[in-house]
Amino acid sequence: MFRPSLTLIALAVSAPSFANDAQKDMERIIVSGSRVIESIDEVPASITVISRKQIEDHLKVNPELQSLLAQMVPGLAPDTGSSSNTGQSLRGRAPLVMIDGVPQSTPLRNGSLGVKTIDPSALARIEVIKGATSVYGNGASGGIINYITKQATAQDTHEGQVSLSSRFSAVKLEESAGARISAAINGKVENFDYLVTASYEENGVQRDAEGDILGLQYGLSDAETQNYFTKLGYDFDQEKRLQFSYNYFSSQQKTDLGDVPGDINEGVKTYAIHVPEALQKRGKPQGPDGNENITLKYTDSNIFVNSEMTLDVYSQDIENVFFFSPNLANPDEGYDGGQSIIRSEKRGARATFNTAIDFDGVEATFIYGIDALKDTTSQPLVDGRVWVPEMEMDSLAGFLQTKWVIHDDLIVKAGVRRESIDLSVDDYETLKLCRSETQCSVPLQVKGDTIDYDATTYNIAIKYNWSDSFSPFFNYSQGSDIADIGRLLRAATVDDIGLIQTEASIIDNYEVGFTSLFDQVRLEVAAYRSTSELGTTNSFNEVTGVYEPVRAPQEIWGYEGLVDYRISETLNVVATYSYVEGKNTEADVYLGSRQISPPKATANVNWKPSDTLSLTVSYLYVGDRKRFSPNADGDYVGDQGPISSYNIVNLSGQYQFAENWNAFMGVENLFNSDYYPARAQSYTYGGYNIKGLGTTATLGVTYSF
């Protein structure tokens, strides 16, 4: 089912009338998770909206969207402190990242780099739709992270702003200072409106609590990031609008450093130093080497009686460059390692209709339409070898979502989606890869084929707005996911693609919860359970040295809570807690940290003593998760390392010192906690045992016009 969003924002209302005013404000919040705009008080789910103010506050501390999402979204795994979101699951499964509904993730070969696809300065809000959903098709087994871009707001005039800032280590300043500039302008002239944003950032080296440079694998030291976004719109009249948007984003690590490898089993960190050219980080700069999105959208709010229509076509091209790895070696052919690139091209078209009908005491809404998508994805190596052959997916889906509001208090939703997918792969040969002279995989000729997937998924949900103090809900939704096919193909052990276990997985997701609003407190509580007959995990083959996919049934469960407490007109606190766990039910073993994150708690304290001054303190707690035992050699393997708890405190603030000028500051890891992020503790793969960022400060100024 679709899952529009509940919010994590602080409501700016006076304490005596908090409940009534807050309820009115909640009714005015609109979300688009169902593919049409609707009021949040009619949403039978516990989903998160991150507001523009929250984005701006966190941008003062850390410009990475990973960090923002980890702080604000219950159920999302902790920040990895890198450019990769591998291990940052949503309720134990992989989310689909989108920009204005256009997919950014590469689910056919999920390289876990989809979160970093746009700069936060271009965003108006972020909607996080939790749990399996079929509304947007393949790749959304864990839900959806939808970046909603800004719109032009100026009326018959022009307005904009320019921001300059620098970010540097407060532990050891040397080489750590970076620079960032962002600018935006928007306006409207008669029926035409426009918005243009641009940002450019160069990082210095990033240092841990001991002053050492963080390891370079998926690192952000010496990264160069640029983003250019534009949105043009024309209103033919009050009902018809044509809109064009374009986004370009790249972020690559361009460094002359080299790693000093450590070992997580020995408790030794990986860090970077200046080294001779021969020992520097090899290959092309890692990171997204250009992510381009083009969207053309036409809307008619009265296409026929009580109905609106949205037509859009889009394209997305991306190249994600990975680090040079000695595990991609083949001494027989003269390769001492290799570097891979995930290339993905998407072309899509969608038609969405929304019809509203009023019966006696019942407001009915019907959302229906057709989606078409062509996704071509591959993973070659820079040196010309083919690791994952080109996969061509053609998808066509029809859907119907209904909403029934009965006497203003009872909301019932139900829907169905029918999707047909054809996946074509030509004949190919798996790569011979060697971890050592005696530990090599065996190349295999595999016969290609076209595989057909057909799935019908259903959803139903109910919410009862019984009173401000208690609004319970329940929902059941299914999602269809054809998993990470590229990972299955590159590790094939049979000679025919038809014999590889590439079946689609149907995820059944159940959720129950409630919201409560009292005088100065808002509560949100939810519990969930999801099952799938064919989940995908990895198993290490000690003979070949290759991690091979394993398809097995999975069960994942957890719960989340949020408290929003308006202490006074100037002081507000939002606290969250989330817990998730999961098992391979066939073998009755716990799932590793690639999917399951440790318990997480957050708190955000916002203080605004005057119209010109505001301060925010944020707190992150990551708990223990120690589900696995070491092997016979005393080592942990794969993603099964034990996770020990840690605490991080951040501080940010801004001061308006003139009519058009604001100064701002941010401090990440205020108390210089010396820690390994959760992923660094649990991943035993080489190069991941990198410590978290030490105390890092940001200073900047913004001019508005």
MIVO-36882 format. One record per residue (C-alpha): residue number from 0; residue in one letter; x, y, z. Coordinates in steps of 0.1 Angstrom, whole numbers. Layout:
% residues N
k / r / X / Y / Z
NUM / A / X / Y / Z
...
END
This chain:
% residues 705
k / r / X / Y / Z
0 / M / 0 / 0 / 0
1 / F / 11 / 36 / -3
2 / R / 25 / 52 / 28
3 / P / 24 / 89 / 30
4 / S / 42 / 105 / 59
5 / L / 39 / 115 / 95
6 / T / 62 / 143 / 106
7 / L / 91 / 149 / 128
8 / I / 88 / 186 / 128
9 / A / 83 / 209 / 158
10 / L / 51 / 228 / 157
11 / A / 55 / 265 / 164
12 / V / 24 / 272 / 184
13 / S / 17 / 286 / 218
14 / A / 16 / 262 / 247
15 / P / -19 / 270 / 260
16 / S / -36 / 260 / 228
17 / F / -11 / 235 / 216
18 / A / -35 / 206 / 209
19 / N / -60 / 225 / 188
20 / D / -35 / 246 / 169
21 / A / -12 / 216 / 164
22 / Q / -41 / 195 / 150
23 / K / -49 / 223 / 125
24 / D / -12 / 225 / 115
25 / M / -11 / 188 / 110
26 / E / -41 / 189 / 88
27 / R / -24 / 215 / 67
28 / I / 7 / 193 / 62
29 / I / 5 / 177 / 28
30 / V / 24 / 146 / 16
31 / S / 28 / 130 / -18
32 / G / 37 / 94 / -10
33 / S / 5 / 81 / -26
34 / R / 15 / 100 / -58
35 / V / -11 / 127 / -52
36 / I / -11 / 154 / -26
37 / E / -32 / 147 / 5
38 / S / -36 / 158 / 41
39 / I / -14 / 140 / 66
40 / D / -42 / 135 / 91
41 / E / -57 / 109 / 67
42 / V / -26 / 87 / 66
43 / P / -28 / 53 / 83
44 / A / 9 / 48 / 88
45 / S / 39 / 61 / 108
46 / I / 61 / 76 / 82
47 / T / 86 / 105 / 84
48 / V / 87 / 140 / 67
49 / I / 118 / 160 / 72
50 / S / 111 / 197 / 68
51 / R / 131 / 223 / 51
52 / K / 141 / 239 / 85
53 / Q / 154 / 205 / 97
54 / I / 174 / 201 / 65
55 / E / 189 / 236 / 70
56 / D / 197 / 230 / 106
57 / H / 216 / 198 / 99
58 / L / 234 / 213 / 70
59 / K / 252 / 235 / 94
60 / V / 266 / 204 / 111
61 / N / 271 / 180 / 82
62 / P / 262 / 184 / 45
63 / E / 257 / 146 / 40
64 / L / 222 / 134 / 35
65 / Q / 231 / 101 / 51
66 / S / 238 / 119 / 83
67 / L / 206 / 139 / 82
68 / L / 184 / 108 / 75
69 / A / 201 / 88 / 103
70 / Q / 194 / 115 / 128
71 / M / 158 / 122 / 118
72 / V / 143 / 89 / 106
73 / P / 134 / 61 / 132
74 / G / 140 / 27 / 116
75 / L / 168 / 39 / 94
76 / A / 202 / 24 / 103
77 / P / 230 / 48 / 116
78 / D / 251 / 69 / 94
79 / T / 281 / 51 / 78
80 / G / 303 / 82 / 78
81 / S / 311 / 76 / 42
82 / S / 298 / 81 / 6
83 / S / 282 / 46 / 7
84 / N / 249 / 37 / 23
85 / T / 256 / -1 / 23
86 / G / 244 / -13 / 57
87 / Q / 220 / 17 / 61
88 / S / 188 / -3 / 57
89 / L / 153 / 10 / 64
90 / R / 134 / -14 / 87
91 / G / 159 / -41 / 77
92 / R / 155 / -38 / 40
93 / A / 168 / -17 / 11
94 / P / 150 / 16 / 4
95 / L / 144 / 30 / -31
96 / V / 158 / 66 / -33
97 / M / 140 / 90 / -56
98 / I / 141 / 127 / -66
99 / D / 105 / 139 / -71
100 / G / 95 / 104 / -77
101 / V / 123 / 95 / -102
102 / P / 143 / 65 / -91
103 / Q / 179 / 71 / -82
104 / S / 188 / 37 / -68
105 / T / 201 / 10 / -91
106 / P / 182 / -21 / -77
107 / L / 193 / -44 / -106
108 / R / 229 / -40 / -92
109 / N / 225 / -23 / -59
110 / G / 258 / -5 / -52
111 / S / 243 / 13 / -21
112 / L / 252 / 47 / -34
113 / G / 217 / 60 / -41
114 / V / 214 / 83 / -10
115 / K / 241 / 107 / -22
116 / T / 224 / 119 / -55
117 / I / 215 / 155 / -49
118 / D / 227 / 184 / -26
119 / P / 205 / 192 / 4
120 / S / 204 / 229 / -6
121 / A / 181 / 219 / -35
122 / L / 155 / 202 / -13
123 / A / 122 / 215 / 1
124 / R / 116 / 184 / 22
125 / I / 122 / 146 / 24
126 / E / 94 / 120 / 26
127 / V / 104 / 86 / 40
128 / I / 78 / 60 / 32
129 / K / 86 / 29 / 54
130 / G / 79 / -7 / 47
131 / A / 74 / -26 / 15
132 / T / 53 / -8 / -10
133 / S / 44 / -14 / -47
134 / V / 34 / 21 / -55
135 / Y / 66 / 28 / -73
136 / G / 76 / -7 / -83
137 / N / 109 / -27 / -81
138 / G / 135 / -18 / -55
139 / A / 113 / -6 / -27
140 / S / 115 / -36 / -4
141 / G / 123 / -14 / 26
142 / G / 103 / 16 / 15
143 / I / 110 / 49 / -2
144 / I / 132 / 79 / 4
145 / N / 118 / 106 / -18
146 / Y / 137 / 139 / -21
147 / I / 112 / 167 / -29
148 / T / 129 / 196 / -46
149 / K / 122 / 233 / -41
150 / Q / 96 / 253 / -60
151 / A / 96 / 289 / -70
152 / T / 80 / 310 / -42
153 / A / 85 / 346 / -52
154 / Q / 54 / 362 / -67
155 / D / 59 / 387 / -95
156 / T / 94 / 394 / -83
157 / H / 128 / 377 / -79
158 / E / 145 / 365 / -47
159 / G / 174 / 344 / -37
160 / Q / 204 / 338 / -14
161 / V / 241 / 330 / -14
162 / S / 258 / 310 / 14
163 / L / 295 / 306 / 20
164 / S / 310 / 283 / 46
165 / S / 341 / 263 / 57
166 / R / 343 / 230 / 75
167 / F / 374 / 219 / 94
168 / S / 387 / 195 / 121
169 / A / 388 / 210 / 155
170 / V / 411 / 182 / 166
171 / K / 439 / 189 / 141
172 / L / 434 / 218 / 117
173 / E / 462 / 208 / 92
174 / E / 448 / 202 / 57
175 / S / 413 / 198 / 70
176 / A / 397 / 231 / 60
177 / G / 373 / 229 / 31
178 / A / 351 / 254 / 14
179 / R / 315 / 254 / 3
180 / I / 294 / 278 / -17
181 / S / 257 / 275 / -26
182 / A / 233 / 299 / -43
183 / A / 197 / 299 / -53
184 / I / 174 / 323 / -71
185 / N / 137 / 320 / -80
186 / G / 110 / 342 / -94
187 / K / 78 / 345 / -113
188 / V / 69 / 366 / -143
189 / E / 32 / 365 / -153
190 / N / 26 / 327 / -160
191 / F / 62 / 317 / -160
192 / D / 82 / 307 / -129
193 / Y / 117 / 295 / -124
194 / L / 141 / 282 / -98
195 / V / 179 / 277 / -101
196 / T / 202 / 263 / -74
197 / A / 239 / 256 / -75
198 / S / 264 / 243 / -50
199 / Y / 301 / 235 / -50
200 / E / 322 / 220 / -22
201 / E / 357 / 209 / -17
202 / N / 365 / 189 / 14
203 / G / 398 / 189 / 32
204 / V / 410 / 158 / 49
205 / Q / 386 / 143 / 75
206 / R / 401 / 134 / 109
207 / D / 391 / 111 / 137
208 / A / 392 / 119 / 174
209 / E / 429 / 111 / 175
210 / G / 436 / 135 / 146
211 / D / 444 / 108 / 121
212 / I / 430 / 110 / 86
213 / L / 400 / 87 / 80
214 / G / 405 / 57 / 57
215 / L / 398 / 63 / 21
216 / Q / 374 / 35 / 12
217 / Y / 342 / 53 / 3
218 / G / 359 / 82 / 20
219 / L / 349 / 119 / 19
220 / S / 384 / 134 / 24
221 / D / 394 / 156 / -5
222 / A / 360 / 150 / -21
223 / E / 348 / 175 / -47
224 / T / 310 / 178 / -49
225 / Q / 289 / 199 / -73
226 / N / 252 / 201 / -79
227 / Y / 232 / 222 / -105
228 / F / 194 / 221 / -104
229 / T / 168 / 240 / -123
230 / K / 130 / 239 / -124
231 / L / 110 / 259 / -150
232 / G / 72 / 261 / -150
233 / Y / 44 / 276 / -171
234 / D / 8 / 279 / -160
235 / F / -15 / 278 / -190
236 / D / -43 / 287 / -167
237 / Q / -53 / 280 / -131
238 / E / -58 / 243 / -139
239 / K / -31 / 234 / -164
240 / R / 7 / 235 / -158
241 / L / 38 / 223 / -176
242 / Q / 70 / 218 / -157
243 / F / 106 / 209 / -167
244 / S / 133 / 201 / -142
245 / Y / 170 / 191 / -146
246 / N / 195 / 179 / -120
247 / Y / 232 / 172 / -123
248 / F / 252 / 159 / -93
249 / S / 287 / 146 / -90
250 / S / 308 / 138 / -59
251 / Q / 343 / 122 / -62
252 / Q / 372 / 117 / -40
253 / K / 403 / 132 / -57
254 / T / 432 / 125 / -33
255 / D / 469 / 118 / -32
256 / L / 467 / 99 / 0
257 / G / 471 / 62 / 7
258 / D / 456 / 38 / 33
259 / V / 474 / 21 / 62
260 / P / 453 / -11 / 64
261 / G / 440 / -23 / 98
262 / D / 420 / -53 / 110
263 / I / 387 / -50 / 128
264 / N / 392 / -84 / 144
265 / E / 425 / -71 / 159
266 / G / 409 / -38 / 169
267 / V / 433 / -19 / 145
268 / K / 418 / 10 / 125
269 / T / 425 / 18 / 89
270 / Y / 437 / 53 / 84
271 / A / 453 / 74 / 56
272 / I / 486 / 91 / 52
273 / H / 507 / 109 / 26
274 / V / 526 / 82 / 6
275 / P / 547 / 80 / -25
276 / E / 528 / 81 / -58
277 / A / 531 / 44 / -63
278 / L / 512 / 37 / -30
279 / Q / 484 / 63 / -35
280 / K / 448 / 54 / -39
281 / R / 447 / 38 / -74
282 / G / 423 / 41 / -103
283 / K / 397 / 67 / -111
284 / P / 382 / 90 / -84
285 / Q / 355 / 71 / -65
286 / G / 320 / 83 / -62
287 / P / 291 / 93 / -86
288 / D / 307 / 106 / -118
289 / G / 277 / 125 / -130
290 / N / 241 / 118 / -121
291 / E / 217 / 135 / -146
292 / N / 179 / 137 / -142
293 / I / 155 / 152 / -167
294 / T / 118 / 154 / -160
295 / L / 89 / 168 / -179
296 / K / 56 / 170 / -161
297 / Y / 21 / 181 / -172
298 / T / -8 / 185 / -148
299 / D / -44 / 193 / -153
300 / S / -64 / 197 / -121
301 / N / -98 / 193 / -139
302 / I / -92 / 170 / -168
303 / F / -128 / 158 / -163
304 / V / -154 / 160 / -136
305 / N / -138 / 160 / -101
306 / S / -106 / 145 / -116
307 / E / -70 / 156 / -120
308 / M / -43 / 142 / -142
309 / T / -5 / 141 / -140
310 / L / 16 / 130 / -170
311 / D / 53 / 128 / -167
312 / V / 83 / 114 / -186
313 / Y / 117 / 112 / -171
314 / S / 153 / 100 / -177
315 / Q / 181 / 92 / -153
316 / D / 217 / 84 / -161
317 / I / 244 / 77 / -135
318 / E / 279 / 62 / -133
319 / N / 289 / 52 / -98
320 / V / 327 / 45 / -96
321 / F / 339 / 22 / -69
322 / F / 374 / 20 / -52
323 / F / 403 / -1 / -66
324 / S / 402 / -35 / -50
325 / P / 429 / -63 / -50
326 / N / 400 / -88 / -47
327 / L / 394 / -82 / -85
328 / A / 428 / -96 / -94
329 / N / 435 / -122 / -121
330 / P / 473 / -129 / -122
331 / D / 469 / -151 / -153
332 / E / 458 / -121 / -173
333 / G / 481 / -96 / -156
334 / Y / 455 / -79 / -134
335 / D / 466 / -72 / -98
336 / G / 432 / -58 / -89
337 / G / 404 / -38 / -105
338 / Q / 379 / -11 / -102
339 / S / 342 / -14 / -111
340 / I / 316 / 11 / -123
341 / I / 278 / 7 / -120
342 / R / 262 / 22 / -151
343 / S / 225 / 27 / -151
344 / E / 201 / 43 / -176
345 / K / 164 / 47 / -168
346 / R / 137 / 59 / -192
347 / G / 102 / 62 / -178
348 / A / 67 / 75 / -183
349 / R / 37 / 77 / -159
350 / A / 1 / 86 / -161
351 / T / -17 / 92 / -128
352 / F / -53 / 101 / -123
353 / N / -71 / 112 / -92
354 / T / -109 / 112 / -90
355 / A / -129 / 124 / -59
356 / I / -165 / 115 / -53
357 / D / -187 / 126 / -24
358 / F / -214 / 103 / -12
359 / D / -237 / 108 / 18
360 / G / -212 / 112 / 46
361 / V / -184 / 95 / 26
362 / E / -156 / 111 / 7
363 / A / -141 / 86 / -18
364 / T / -108 / 91 / -37
365 / F / -96 / 69 / -66
366 / I / -60 / 71 / -76
367 / Y / -52 / 50 / -107
368 / G / -28 / 50 / -136
369 / I / -1 / 33 / -156
370 / D / 37 / 32 / -151
371 / A / 63 / 22 / -178
372 / L / 100 / 19 / -171
373 / K / 131 / 8 / -191
374 / D / 162 / 2 / -169
375 / T / 195 / -8 / -184
376 / T / 222 / -15 / -158
377 / S / 256 / -31 / -159
378 / Q / 288 / -33 / -138
379 / P / 320 / -34 / -160
380 / L / 355 / -29 / -147
381 / V / 375 / 2 / -157
382 / D / 401 / -21 / -174
383 / G / 374 / -34 / -198
384 / R / 365 / -67 / -181
385 / V / 328 / -74 / -176
386 / W / 318 / -83 / -140
387 / V / 281 / -79 / -143
388 / P / 267 / -81 / -179
389 / E / 242 / -56 / -192
390 / M / 207 / -62 / -178
391 / E / 177 / -47 / -196
392 / M / 145 / -45 / -177
393 / D / 112 / -35 / -192
394 / S / 84 / -29 / -167
395 / L / 47 / -21 / -173
396 / A / 23 / -17 / -144
397 / G / -12 / -6 / -137
398 / F / -25 / 4 / -103
399 / L / -56 / 14 / -84
400 / Q / -55 / 30 / -49
401 / T / -87 / 40 / -31
402 / K / -94 / 61 / 0
403 / W / -127 / 63 / 19
404 / V / -132 / 90 / 45
405 / I / -163 / 81 / 65
406 / H / -179 / 108 / 86
407 / D / -145 / 126 / 88
408 / D / -131 / 102 / 114
409 / L / -127 / 67 / 98
410 / I / -102 / 64 / 69
411 / V / -101 / 31 / 49
412 / K / -76 / 26 / 21
413 / A / -72 / -3 / -3
414 / G / -54 / -9 / -35
415 / V / -39 / -32 / -60
416 / R / -10 / -31 / -84
417 / R / -4 / -55 / -113
418 / E / 32 / -54 / -127
419 / S / 48 / -72 / -156
420 / I / 86 / -72 / -159
421 / D / 108 / -87 / -186
422 / L / 145 / -89 / -178
423 / S / 169 / -97 / -207
424 / V / 206 / -108 / -203
425 / D / 228 / -119 / -232
426 / D / 252 / -149 / -230
427 / Y / 282 / -140 / -207
428 / E / 312 / -154 / -189
429 / T / 317 / -149 / -151
430 / L / 351 / -134 / -141
431 / K / 380 / -153 / -127
432 / L / 388 / -135 / -95
433 / C / 417 / -143 / -72
434 / R / 423 / -134 / -35
435 / S / 456 / -152 / -37
436 / E / 475 / -174 / -62
437 / T / 457 / -205 / -48
438 / Q / 423 / -190 / -40
439 / C / 405 / -182 / -73
440 / S / 370 / -185 / -86
441 / V / 363 / -206 / -117
442 / P / 350 / -187 / -148
443 / L / 318 / -201 / -162
444 / Q / 300 / -196 / -195
445 / V / 264 / -187 / -188
446 / K / 236 / -189 / -214
447 / G / 215 / -157 / -214
448 / D / 178 / -155 / -216
449 / T / 147 / -133 / -210
450 / I / 130 / -139 / -177
451 / D / 94 / -128 / -172
452 / Y / 81 / -117 / -138
453 / D / 44 / -110 / -132
454 / A / 31 / -100 / -98
455 / T / -1 / -87 / -83
456 / T / 3 / -70 / -49
457 / Y / -24 / -58 / -26
458 / N / -28 / -34 / 4
459 / I / -54 / -24 / 29
460 / A / -53 / 1 / 58
461 / I / -76 / 16 / 84
462 / K / -73 / 46 / 107
463 / Y / -97 / 59 / 132
464 / N / -94 / 95 / 144
465 / W / -112 / 88 / 176
466 / S / -99 / 118 / 194
467 / D / -68 / 140 / 195
468 / S / -55 / 118 / 223
469 / F / -58 / 85 / 204
470 / S / -58 / 78 / 167
471 / P / -50 / 42 / 160
472 / F / -42 / 26 / 126
473 / F / -34 / -7 / 110
474 / N / -21 / -15 / 76
475 / Y / -11 / -45 / 55
476 / S / 9 / -40 / 23
477 / Q / 27 / -62 / -2
478 / G / 58 / -53 / -23
479 / S / 73 / -71 / -53
480 / D / 111 / -70 / -55
481 / I / 134 / -88 / -80
482 / A / 164 / -83 / -57
483 / D / 200 / -76 / -67
484 / I / 200 / -96 / -99
485 / G / 235 / -83 / -108
486 / R / 250 / -99 / -76
487 / L / 234 / -132 / -85
488 / L / 247 / -131 / -121
489 / R / 283 / -123 / -112
490 / A / 285 / -152 / -87
491 / A / 267 / -177 / -109
492 / T / 275 / -214 / -103
493 / V / 253 / -228 / -131
494 / D / 256 / -224 / -169
495 / D / 221 / -211 / -177
496 / I / 206 / -179 / -164
497 / G / 173 / -198 / -161
498 / L / 188 / -220 / -134
499 / I / 200 / -191 / -113
500 / Q / 177 / -184 / -84
501 / T / 165 / -151 / -97
502 / E / 128 / -154 / -87
503 / A / 111 / -122 / -75
504 / S / 104 / -119 / -38
505 / I / 70 / -109 / -25
506 / I / 73 / -90 / 8
507 / D / 43 / -90 / 32
508 / N / 44 / -60 / 56
509 / Y / 22 / -55 / 86
510 / E / 21 / -24 / 108
511 / V / 0 / -13 / 138
512 / G / 3 / 20 / 157
513 / F / -13 / 51 / 170
514 / T / -7 / 89 / 174
515 / S / -17 / 109 / 204
516 / L / -18 / 147 / 209
517 / F / -21 / 162 / 244
518 / D / -16 / 198 / 256
519 / Q / 21 / 201 / 248
520 / V / 30 / 166 / 238
521 / R / 27 / 145 / 206
522 / L / 33 / 108 / 206
523 / E / 38 / 84 / 177
524 / V / 42 / 46 / 183
525 / A / 43 / 18 / 157
526 / A / 52 / -19 / 156
527 / Y / 58 / -38 / 124
528 / R / 66 / -72 / 109
529 / S / 76 / -81 / 74
530 / T / 82 / -115 / 58
531 / S / 96 / -127 / 25
532 / E / 100 / -162 / 10
533 / L / 132 / -153 / -9
534 / G / 154 / -128 / 9
535 / T / 191 / -124 / -2
536 / T / 221 / -127 / 21
537 / N / 258 / -134 / 14
538 / S / 278 / -165 / 23
539 / F / 316 / -166 / 21
540 / N / 330 / -194 / 0
541 / E / 364 / -202 / 16
542 / V / 376 / -222 / -15
543 / T / 370 / -194 / -41
544 / G / 372 / -164 / -17
545 / V / 340 / -151 / -32
546 / Y / 309 / -139 / -13
547 / E / 280 / -159 / -29
548 / P / 243 / -148 / -26
549 / V / 219 / -171 / -6
550 / R / 182 / -169 / -12
551 / A / 162 / -179 / 19
552 / P / 130 / -169 / 37
553 / Q / 133 / -140 / 61
554 / E / 113 / -125 / 89
555 / I / 120 / -89 / 102
556 / W / 103 / -72 / 131
557 / G / 106 / -41 / 152
558 / Y / 90 / -11 / 168
559 / E / 95 / 27 / 168
560 / G / 84 / 56 / 190
561 / L / 85 / 94 / 189
562 / V / 78 / 121 / 215
563 / D / 75 / 157 / 205
564 / Y / 73 / 180 / 236
565 / R / 67 / 217 / 233
566 / I / 82 / 229 / 267
567 / S / 75 / 265 / 260
568 / E / 71 / 290 / 231
569 / T / 109 / 290 / 227
570 / L / 119 / 255 / 236
571 / N / 110 / 222 / 219
572 / V / 123 / 186 / 222
573 / V / 118 / 157 / 198
574 / A / 131 / 123 / 208
575 / T / 129 / 89 / 190
576 / Y / 137 / 53 / 196
577 / S / 138 / 24 / 171
578 / Y / 145 / -13 / 173
579 / V / 147 / -38 / 145
580 / E / 156 / -75 / 144
581 / G / 155 / -102 / 118
582 / K / 162 / -139 / 110
583 / N / 167 / -163 / 82
584 / T / 138 / -185 / 92
585 / E / 149 / -215 / 72
586 / A / 182 / -218 / 91
587 / D / 169 / -201 / 122
588 / V / 199 / -177 / 124
589 / Y / 200 / -139 / 128
590 / L / 205 / -117 / 98
591 / G / 238 / -97 / 96
592 / S / 243 / -60 / 98
593 / R / 240 / -55 / 61
594 / Q / 202 / -57 / 68
595 / I / 197 / -54 / 106
596 / S / 210 / -23 / 124
597 / P / 215 / -19 / 162
598 / P / 189 / -1 / 184
599 / K / 190 / 37 / 179
600 / A / 178 / 67 / 199
601 / T / 179 / 103 / 189
602 / A / 170 / 136 / 206
603 / N / 168 / 171 / 191
604 / V / 165 / 202 / 213
605 / N / 155 / 234 / 196
606 / W / 158 / 267 / 214
607 / K / 148 / 301 / 199
608 / P / 152 / 328 / 225
609 / S / 146 / 356 / 201
610 / D / 137 / 363 / 165
611 / T / 173 / 366 / 155
612 / L / 189 / 337 / 174
613 / S / 183 / 300 / 174
614 / L / 203 / 270 / 187
615 / T / 199 / 232 / 182
616 / V / 215 / 204 / 201
617 / S / 212 / 169 / 186
618 / Y / 220 / 136 / 202
619 / L / 225 / 101 / 187
620 / Y / 228 / 69 / 206
621 / V / 236 / 36 / 189
622 / G / 231 / 5 / 210
623 / D / 248 / -29 / 212
624 / R / 241 / -57 / 188
625 / K / 261 / -89 / 194
626 / R / 243 / -118 / 178
627 / F / 272 / -138 / 164
628 / S / 301 / -159 / 175
629 / P / 337 / -159 / 161
630 / N / 349 / -188 / 139
631 / A / 374 / -215 / 149
632 / D / 402 / -190 / 144
633 / G / 386 / -165 / 167
634 / D / 376 / -141 / 139
635 / Y / 343 / -127 / 130
636 / V / 334 / -130 / 93
637 / G / 312 / -111 / 68
638 / D / 288 / -86 / 84
639 / Q / 287 / -104 / 117
640 / G / 311 / -84 / 138
641 / P / 298 / -74 / 173
642 / I / 286 / -38 / 177
643 / S / 292 / -18 / 209
644 / S / 272 / 13 / 218
645 / Y / 284 / 49 / 213
646 / N / 270 / 84 / 217
647 / I / 274 / 115 / 196
648 / V / 263 / 151 / 204
649 / N / 261 / 179 / 178
650 / L / 255 / 216 / 182
651 / S / 243 / 242 / 156
652 / G / 231 / 277 / 157
653 / Q / 224 / 309 / 137
654 / Y / 223 / 346 / 143
655 / Q / 207 / 373 / 121
656 / F / 231 / 402 / 126
657 / A / 216 / 424 / 98
658 / E / 184 / 426 / 78
659 / N / 197 / 403 / 50
660 / W / 226 / 386 / 67
661 / N / 228 / 354 / 88
662 / A / 259 / 339 / 104
663 / F / 258 / 302 / 113
664 / M / 279 / 276 / 130
665 / G / 279 / 239 / 136
666 / V / 299 / 214 / 156
667 / E / 298 / 177 / 148
668 / N / 308 / 152 / 176
669 / L / 310 / 181 / 201
670 / F / 327 / 160 / 228
671 / N / 352 / 143 / 204
672 / S / 339 / 108 / 210
673 / D / 364 / 82 / 198
674 / Y / 344 / 55 / 182
675 / Y / 338 / 32 / 152
676 / P / 305 / 36 / 134
677 / A / 281 / 6 / 136
678 / R / 290 / -5 / 101
679 / A / 328 / -3 / 107
680 / Q / 324 / -25 / 138
681 / S / 302 / -52 / 121
682 / Y / 318 / -53 / 86
683 / T / 349 / -75 / 86
684 / Y / 356 / -69 / 49
685 / G / 389 / -52 / 43
686 / G / 390 / -14 / 45
687 / Y / 357 / -8 / 64
688 / N / 373 / -6 / 99
689 / I / 374 / 33 / 98
690 / K / 368 / 54 / 129
691 / G / 341 / 80 / 131
692 / L / 347 / 117 / 125
693 / G / 363 / 136 / 154
694 / T / 351 / 171 / 165
695 / T / 345 / 190 / 133
696 / A / 334 / 226 / 130
697 / T / 315 / 246 / 104
698 / L / 314 / 284 / 101
699 / G / 294 / 303 / 75
700 / V / 273 / 333 / 64
701 / T / 242 / 336 / 43
702 / Y / 230 / 367 / 23
703 / S / 194 / 368 / 12
704 / F / 180 / 392 / -14
END
